[in-house]
Amino acid sequence: MGFNIYYHKSSSGRIFVKDYINSLDKKTQYEIFSFLQKFKSDYRFRQSPYCKKIIKDIFEIRIKVRDCYRILFAFMYKDTVILLHIFKKKTNKISKKDLELAINRLKLYE
């Protein structure tokens, strides 16, 4: 069963996750978008080690290209996710700032 993937869009019309990915080099863009296609269509890419629950409603997608990237997302419905935030992973913990940003974006959908 496939998933529908939506990107969080700000009130000003910015799509932060897509904009961030598009700012990366072409090879990294290709790898991340390819992974998202696998995530969308193959349940194995929605399990560990590729995905992990962070807090109650926020999960992360773990993508390793040259660097490690994390995309924070939430389930909107059984088969729909919304990508809330992306960042390059530099430490073992998700920063409070990154997590709060995803939480605040998710609140806009409640």
N, C-alpha and C positions, 0 to 999 in steps of 0.2 A: 504494500500500500504506500503510495506517495504522499508527500506533504506539500502543502502550499506554504511558500515562504514570502513574507512581506517584510519590507524595510521600514523602520520607524522614520516618519517624515515630520520635521518640525513645523511649527505654525508659520515660519517664514518660507517653507518649501524645501529646506535642505534635507538631504537624505544622507546622514552622517556616515553610516556604515559603507554605503556604496561610494560616497565621495572619498573616504579614506582608502578603500581598496583601489579606486581609480588613480589615486596619487602615488601608488607604488609602481615599481618597474613592471614591465609587461609580463615577464615570466612569473613573478609573484602574483600578479593579478590573475593570470591564467590558472595557476595552482589553487588559489583560494576559490575562484568561481567554479573550478572543476570539483573541488571538494564539496562545495555547497550543492552541486548537482547530485553528487553521490549521497549526501546527507538527505536530500529531498526524496530520492527514489529507493534507497537501500537501507533497511532498518539497522543493518550492522554498523553503519556510520552514525547511528543515533545512540550507540552504547559505548561503554568504556572500551578502550582508552580515548575515544574520540569525543565523548560528551561526558559531562559530569554535572550533577545538581550542586548549585552553590548555596542557595537559600531556598525558602519555601517555593517561590514562583520563578526564580531565576536560575537558568542553566548556562553552561558554557560549552562552546564548540572549541576543540583544541586542534589547531592547524599548524603543522610544522613544515615550513618551506625551507628557506635559508635560516630564517629566524622563527620564533614561535609566536603565533598570533592567537588571540582569544576573541571569540565573538560571544557576547552575552545575549541570551534570547529568552523568550517566554512562550508558553503555549497559550494561544488565544482560544482555540477549540481543539478537539481531539486530533484533527489533521492539519492544523494551521499554527505556524510559529511566526513570531515577529522578532526580527533582529534589532536589538536595541543599541548595542555599543560594540566597538571593536578597538583593540589596542595591541601593541607589541608587548609580549610578556618578557619582563626583564628580571623579575624576582619570583620566588616560589609562591608568594601570596598575591591575591588580587588587591590592589590598593582600595582603600575606603572610598576615594574619590571616584574611581571607575565604577565600583559597585553602586554607590549612591546615584550616580548619573543614570545607570540602567534602571534602578528602582524608581527614580523620578519620572523617567520616560514611560515606564510601565503604568504608573499611576494615571497617566493621561488616557489610558484605555479602559479604566475601571468605571 
